[in-house]
Amino acid sequence: MPNHQHPDFNPLLEILLRFAKRSLAEKNAFLPFAAVLSSDSELSYVRGDTGDRPAGAPVLLEVLEGALRAMIKKDGLKAAGICIDIRFATSPQEPRTDAIQVFLEHREGNVVNILLPYRKIAPGQITYGKLMAVRGEPKIFLIPGVNRGQFRTWC
């Protein structure tokens, strides 16, 4: 069973967090976006095209997941990451806080959710907490027919 860490996650995490932080500083928010690591170890951003559908976060997240699955079939990626602006609490007793969530998944089966809590001090001024890592469930590198009801991990 692979653990949730993988060296290929580092460059993905870096570019996803950098873009999210810049968006928060400049625009005070961001919609979900993604990045991939190709089989040749090249990084690139991925954005969702919702067509005529309203481009809210839930719709964009669904579109990004589908786009990444299609890219895997066509291009054979090593890893993929999705970045989302969320609110979360570390426990039911704690107040909710803003956080950047980065979901990372590798073709070898490694999956992790990284959370970076933040607080807006003033427009363009943001303080960040400590990174937290939580094991995740696969949702990108999947093959129809077996795991999670209709999918299984593609390794």
N, C-alpha and C positions, 0 to 999 in steps of 0.2 A: 504494500500500500504506500503510494508516494506521500510525502509530507506536503504541507501547503506552501513551502518555500521553493523557489527555483531561481537560479541566477538570471534567467531571461526576463524575470519580472522587474528587475531593477531599472533598465532603461524605459520600460513602459510606464512604470510608476513615476519616474522622474518627469517624463514629458506630459503625462496626464495631470500631475499635481501642478507643474509649472503653468500650464494653460488655465487650469481652474483658478489658481491664485491670481493670475493676471486678470482674468475675467471678473473675479470678485472685486479686485481693486479698481478696475476701470468701469464696470457696469453694475456692481453690487449683487450680481447673481449670474448663473449660467444654466443653460439647458443641457441635458445629457449629450455626451459626445464620446467617441471611442478612439482607440489607437490599436495598431496591430504590429506584430513583429513577423516579418516574412521568413520563409525558409532560408533566405540569404542573409538574415539578421538585419534587414532594413526596417526602420520605423516609419510609419505613416499614420496620419490622422484619418478618421472615418467620421463622416457626419450622416445623419439620417435624412432621407428625402421622404416626406410624408405625403407628397402629391397634393391632392385636394383636401386631405384631412387636416383638422386643426393641429398645430404643432405644439401641443402641451407636452410636459415631461413624460407622462405615461405612454403616450402615443410614440414619442421619439424613442423611448427605451425599447418598446416592442419592435419598432422599425430597425433600430441598431442591432438588436439581437438577431433578427432575421438576416440583415445585411452581412453580419459577421459569419453566420452559418453558411451563407452563400459563398462568401470569400474563401472559407475553408475548403469547400468542395471544389472550387475553381482554382485557387491559388496555393493551397497547401500551406497554411500559416503555422508558425511555431507557437505563438501566443497572442492573446487578445485581451484588451482591457476596456472597461466602460467606466466613465466618471459621471457621478450624479451629485447634485446638491440636495442634501437631506436634512431632516431634523430627527434626532434620536436621543435616547436616554440610556445610561449604562445599567439602570435598574428601574423597576416600576416606581420606586420611592424618589428617584432623582428627577429634577426638571429636565425637559427636553432642551437640546441645544442644537445649533447649526453644525453641520459637518460636511466635508467633502468625502464621499464614498467612492473608492476605486475598487471595482471588481476585476480580478485578474484570473485568467484561466490559461493553462498550458495544454498542449496536445498530449503530454505525458500523463495528464490526470491531476496535476496540481491545481488547486483552486483556493483563492483567498479573497476576503473582503478587507480592505484597508480603510480605516476611518481616521480622518484628521479633523478634530473639532476646531471650530473657529468662533470668534466673536467680533462683530462689527463695532468699532469704537466711534468712528466718524466716517463720512464718505471717503473712500479710498484708504482708510486705515483699519487694518484687521489684525487681530492677534490670533495666533494658532496654538493649540494644545499639543499634546503628544500623540504620535501615531499609535493606532491600535490595530492589531491584526486578528481576524476571526476566520476560522476555516469556513469555506463556502461550498455550495453545491454546484455541480457542473450545469451550465445552460448554453454554452456556445459550441464546444466540441462534442457534438451528439450525433448518434446514428439512429434513424427511425427504427422502432420496433421492439426495444428491449427495456431500458432503464426509465425510471420515473414515469411509469405507465406506458408511454409510447416512445421513449428515447433511452439510449444508453451512452455511456462515456465512450468517446472515440479516441483511442490511444494508439 
